[in-house]
Every structure is written in C-alpha cells, then in structure tokens.
C-alpha cells in the first residue's frame, strides 16, 4: 500500500487558486450560481470542510468538469491525512501473502 509522498492538497485550495481567482469570482458569487449557502463555498475554500457528492455535482456542472474530478481530489486528500495520522498502526499490519 502506498500513498503518494506529495503533500496533501485540499480541494478548496484548487477551487480557490485555479477556479475562483482566475475568474475574479468570490465564494459568495459561486454559491449563488450553485444554489447553495454561501457558507458552504466559503468553508470549502477556507479548507474547513471537504467536497460532498452534492457539491461535486454542482461544481462539475458549473465548471464543466466531472463530479469524479472533485471527489477524487477529496478522497486523495482524506487518504493522505488519515495515512499520516495512523502511520504507526499501519506499520504494524503485516500484508497477507499472495496466493
């Protein structure tokens, strides 16, 4: 099992730096277009909450991406954070022998 050695990147950072900033769009403006509470987008770009399936569907529709793009970013971030948190426990688990 291997999780990339690259630092974890929160999807909110990607949303903020590669989508909102180039468009000169505020989280509030995006929230209005996505029909979600402004606090949801504000908290995502502040890296306080992750991307839900609902948010992924809405972001994908608006930015012409796929929901999987957003959810895979979130899953990658979650795996890296959790892997680091339980590294000691994972080291104690012996891999099953291949048949």
Residue, then its C-alpha position, 0 to 999 in steps of 0.5 A: x500500500x502506498x500513498x503518494x509522498x506529495x503533500x496533501x492538497x485540499x480541494x478548496x485550495x484548487x477551487x480557490x487558486x485555479x477556479x475562483x481567482x482566475x475568474x475574479x469570482x468570490x465564494x459568495x458569487x459561486x454559491x449563488x450560481x450553485x444554489x447553495x449557502x454561501x457558507x458552504x463555498x466559503x468553508x470549502x475554500x477556507x479548507x474547513x470542510x471537504x467536497x460532498x457528492x452534492x457539491x461535486x455535482x454542482x461544481x462539475x456542472x458549473x465548471x464543466x468538469x466531472x463530479x469524479x474530478x472533485x471527489x477524487x481530489x477529496x478522497x486523495x486528500x482524506x487518504x493522505x491525512x488519515x495515512x499520516x495520522x495512523x502511520x504507526x498502526x499501519x506499520x504494524x499490519x503485516x500484508x497477507x501473502x499472495x496466493 
